[in-house]
Amino acid sequence: MPKVIVGLSGGVDSAVAAFLLKKEGYDVIGVSLRTWLSDSGEEGRCCETEDARRIAMSLGIPFYPLNCVDEFKDKVINPFIDCYLCGRTPNPCIECNRYVKWERLMYYMKVLKADLVATGHYSQIVKKENGRYTVKKALHAAKDQTYMLYRLSQEQLELTLMPLWKYSKDEVRKVAQENGIHVAEKPDSQEICFVPDGDYAAYIERTTTSPVPGPGNFVDEEGKIIGKHNGIIHYTVGQRRGLGLPLGYPAYVKKIDAERNEVVISEEAALFSREVICERVNFLSIPGLAPGERIRCRSKIRYHHKEQDSFIEIIGEDRLKITFDEPVKAATSGQSAVFYDEEDCVIGGGTIL
């Protein structure tokens, strides 16, 4: 049987993925990628090394803790901060998957002379009739993670196993309980690993060496000043809470203008749009789109957004336009849009511009 490197985070999903692969007869090696340490030495929830080590010991597989802190800072943390300073709202987990987790797993796959890598993601890898690899929605949609995986390369997908695609979370926990895996009831991580308290603005202020934009003006859609904001890093498009604006109607953030240090405020109706422009496009199930080609799909503009009927087309070099049948709310610069076909496979995705 092939030798497979399994990324062990210390959580129940990757633990059960390793267990299932070993049960199938694979020669399994556990690898934990340490990506972040707090000032007090605390690890992020994505890389709890001691839990990962105990999992490997209980499964009787070799275990290697590997340091990726520098790569994570360069590929994830610094772009995350730069994005917020420019008035955008990033999704660091997508960048981490492509440029840290899979890059390192693939590297150590070669170092350890293994054949494949595996993770505990809830997604199915499929090979389409055209020979290209993509990710397909997990059998249980509640835990589907295809949105987070659209930026993976063809080589990464070809050499990856995701054995949890047909399991529900409850089933995964049951497998762990029945087989003595000690993290069976460990809670899921709900936050960005390097900002465990969820206060992104405070993290940026104490971490960056770049100038942080200070207070500026709230303005309405006509540019009229209607109040003072605390700094653009405190806001995101679609935000309603915490604005402190007694306007007599529900107010929302429509746009963040970093150049003018302004936050544009509108009513809810102004947040809807039918057209969304993306950059940094990555195609999975197809090699790309020709100029003028327009294909039907279903697109989603954030992780918890239900995908909606749409068309996609190339409108310039590394520029793609999504045209939705019905307007979508609060498309946010810096977030990702992901496109699906009728079989729930990812066509591709890009960063909302």
N, C-alpha and C positions, 0 to 999 in steps of 0.2 A: 504493500500500500504506500501511497505517496507520503512524504514528510511535509507537515504543515505547521507554519508559525501562527499561533493564535494570540491576538492582542488581548491581554488580560488587564482590565481596568481595575479589578477589585470588586466589581459589581456582579449581580446574579446573571445578567444576560451573557456576558463573555464567558463566565464560569460554565454555564450550561452548554454554550457553543463548544467549548473545549471538551466537556464530558461527552456530548453526542458524537463528536468526531472520533474521539478515542474508542467509543463503543462501536463505531462502524469499522474500526480497524486501522485508522490513520495513525501514523507515527507523529504524535503531537508534541510540540514544544511551546511553552508559555513565555511570552515576552510582555513586560510592562514598560510602557513609555512614560517616563517622568517628564512632564511638559511644563510644570509650574510649581513653584514653592512660594509661600507667603513670606513676609518678613520674619514671621515667628517660626518658620520652618514647616508650616502645615502644607500638606499636599492638596491638590485639587481633587475633586470627586472622580475625575477621569483617570487618575493615576495613583490610586491608593495602594502603594507597593506592598505593604505588609499583608493586606487582605489578599492581594494577588498571589503573593508567595505561599500563603496558607492554602489557597485554592489549588495551586500547582502541586503542593505536597500531598494534599488529600487525593488528588487524581493520579499521583505517581508519575508526573511528567517533569522533564527538565524545566528550569525557570531562569530567565535572564532579565534583571532590571536594567533598563537602558536610559541614559540621560539625553533628553532632547530639549532641555531648557533654552539653550541658545537659539535653536531652530524655531522653537515656539515663539520666542520673543520677536525674532526677525520676521517670521511669516504670518503671525497671528496678532500678537499684542500691539506691535508698532503700527501695522495697518489699521487695526481697530481704533487706536487713539487718533491717528491722522484722519480717519473717516469722520469721527465725531467733531474734530476741530474744523472740518470743512462743511459742517452742517448736514452730514449724512448719517444714516443709522445702519451699521454693518451687522452681518451675521457671521461671527468668528468661527462657529463650529463647522461651517461649510469649507472655509479656508483651511482649517485644521485638518479635516478629513483628507483633503487633496494633497496639501503641501507638507504636512507633518506626519500624521498617522500612517497613511499609505506609503509615503516616501520612505519612512524609516522601516516599516514592516517589509517593504520590498527589498530594501538594502540588506537587512539582516536575514531575509530569506536566502539571498545569494551568499552572504558570509557563512551562514550555517548550512549551506548546501541543501536547502529545503526546496520543495517543488511548488508550494502554494502558501497563501496567507489566508487567515480567516478572522472574522469579527463577529460580535454579538448583535449586529444590526438586524432590525426587522425589515427585511427586504429580500427580494429574489433576484438573482442574476440570471439573465436569459441571453441566448444567442439568437439573433433575428435571422430570417432567411437570407438577408443580404450579407451575412457574415459578421455583422457588428454586434457588440455586446452592449447591454443596457441593464437598468434596474427596473424591476416590476414591483408594483405594490404588494405588500405582504398580504397573506390570506386574511388576517384580522386588521382591518383598516385603522382601528384605534391606536395601534402602535406603529403604523407604517412610517418608515424613515427615508423613503426615496428622495424627498425634497432635499435632504441634507447631503445626498450623494451624487447630485447631478454633475459635479465638476470632476469626477474621477475620469481617468484616462482609459483608453481601450486596453492597454497592457495591464493596468491595475485591475480592471474588471475581469479580464480573461484568467487571471491568476488568483482570484479571490473566491472563497467559499463563505456563504452566509446561511448556516444551517437553521436559523430560527424563523425563516420566512413563513413556515406553516403553523407556528405556535402562537397562542395568545400569551399575554403576560402571566395570567393565572396558571397556565399550563407549564410555563417555564419555571415558576416558583415551585410548582408541585414536583417537577423533575428534580429540582435542587433539594427539596425536603426529603424526598424518597431516597436520595442517594447521599445524604449526609453532607451536603455542601453548605458550609456555615453561613454564607451570605444569603440564604434563601429568602429571608424577610427584610433584607436591607432595602431602605427606601431608595427610589429613583432620585437622581440629581435633577433639580428643576431650574438651576441657575447656570450662568456662564461660569466655568470653573475658576477663572482667575478674578472674578468679582462675586464672591460667595454671598455678600450681603445685598447684591442687586443695585448698589449705588454707583452707577457708572460714572457720574460726574465727579464724585469724590475720588474715585480711583484714578481718573484721568488727571485731576488736579495734583494728586500727590505723586504721580508716576512720570508724567511727561516733563521733558526739559524744554519743550516748545512753549511759546506764549499761549496762554489760554484766554480766549475772548471773554471779556468782562460783561457787565450789564449793558443793555441796549434797549431799543424801543420795540414794543409791540405795535404793529401797524395793521390797519384794516386792508382790504383788497384794493382800495384806492390810494393807499400810502399814508393815510392820516394816522398820526400817532395817537394811540389809545391807552398807553400804559408803558411800564418799564419791566423788562424781563431780567432774569438773574444770570444770563449767559447762555449762548445757544446750545452748549453741551447738555443742558438740563431738559431739552425738549426733543420731541420727535413728531413727525407728521401724523395727524389723527388724534393727538393727545388732547384730552379734555380736562382731566384733573390737574390740580396744582397750578393753574394759570393765575388765579387771584384777580380776575378781571370781572368786576360787577357791571356787566353790559346790559343786563335785562333779558338776555337770551343765551342759550347754550353756545359757548364759544369753543372753537377747535383750532389746533395748529394746522394751517394749510400748507405752509412753506417755511423753510429756514433759509434765509439769505445771509450766508457767512460773510460775503464781501461787504455788505452794508451793516452787518451785525444786527439784523432785524429778524423778528419772528412775525410772520404774516398770519393774522387771525381771520377766521371766517365762520359762517354758520355751517351746519353739517352738510347741507345740499351741495356746497361748493367743493367737497372732498371727492366727489364722484367723477370718474373719467372713463371713457371708452377706449382710449389709446394710451399705451404704456411703451416707452422706449427703453431698450436694454443694451448694455455693452458687455464686453468680456464674455461673449456667448460661447458655450461649450455644447456640442452636439454628441449624443450617445447613439440612439437607434438609427440615425441617418448621418451620412458624412457632412451634410450641410444643405443649404438652400442656394439655388442659383438666383442671380438678380432677376427680379420680376416674378419669381415663383412664390406662390401663396398657398399654404396648406392649412387644413382644418385640424383643430386640436382642442384640448381643454387646458386652460392655464390657471395657475394659482400664484398669487403675489406675496404670500407669506406662509409660514409653516402651518398655521391653523386656519388658513383660508380654504374654503371649499372651491376646488377648481371649477372654472366656468367656461362655457363654449366660446371659442375665439378662432381667429386666424392669426398666423404669424408670417412675416415676410422680412427679407433683408432690405434695408433702406440705405445702406452705405457700408463703408469699411468697418467691420466689427460693430455694426449697429443693426438692431432688429426691432421691429414694431409688432406689438400685440394689439389686435383690434378685437375687443370683446363685444359679444352680441348685446349684453346688458352692462351698464356702467359698474365699475368696481370702486370700492371705497378705500381711500387713503393709500394709494400706491406710493411707496416710500423710497426715496433715493437711498441707495446703499443696500437695500434688501434684495432678495433674489426672486425672480419669476421663473417658474418651472413649467414645462409643457409636456402633456401626456397624450398618448394616442388612445384609440378605442379599446385597446387591450390592457390599459392601465400601465403601460410601459413609458418610461421617460424618453421623450424625443430629445430633450436638451433643456438648457436654461441659461440665464444670464443675470447680470447685476442691473437693477433698475437705475436708470439714469435720470 
